[in-house]
Amino acid sequence: MFASRLYAYPSAPEPLSGNGFVICDSGAFGLSQYGRSIDFAHMQKLNRHYRQYEAGAGFPRVACAPDQYLSPSATMRNWSRWHDAGFCSVAPVIQCQKPKQIDLHSVQLQINFYMPYEPSFIFFSNPGLRSIEAERQNIKYAFEMIRGALKNAWIHVLGAGWDLLDIAAWRKIGPDSIDTIAYYSAAQSGTVWGEAGTSVAETAIHNARAAIKNTMAQRDE
């Protein structure tokens, strides 16, 4: 069972208890909820934060580039500023341009932009789609485009999986991993996917285990 976790800036990651890796996220989505975006001062703080958890120092870490939700152009500008400043290694983020819409032409342009850097890990920012909606909009082709250009790149979808079935369905679409808080938000609302715990936190842990078990069963079908 994987024990991978995502920690959005400025949260400090905890050591892993099993297989998997830690994702240190830029916090861009949270900023977008307040109408804000990442500036250079934020990048400087983010770089210092990321460097505390370099891969190989007890934290198998993947750091998310300083992206901007629903803005491929701003995300690519941030990428260039980040590299020009000589900051630490980060993985690029493919952004969509509009909520609930996947534009394959825009995806291709971003792939072309990041190709010279030969990233081994790619984030794909979900523009608010459930798995069935993403599949209808040909997200599988987006993944095929990424893998065609960047051989063996790991694809992680940010913000996917809104309930037990949706989490499992994303697995069938083809990304290597996703992150979700549905297991916890379900526990908060009293929804139990597997076994009820004595607290919200304990139920959330049971929900997460049930989601992993269900996803693995779907994969093996």
Beta strands, then each sheet from edge to edge (+ up, - down):
strand 1: 5-8
strand 2: 22-25
strand 3: 61-63
strand 4: 93-94
strand 5: 121-125
strand 6: 154-158
strand 7: 177-178
sheet 1: 1+ 2+ 3+
sheet 2: 4+ 5+ 6+ 7+
end
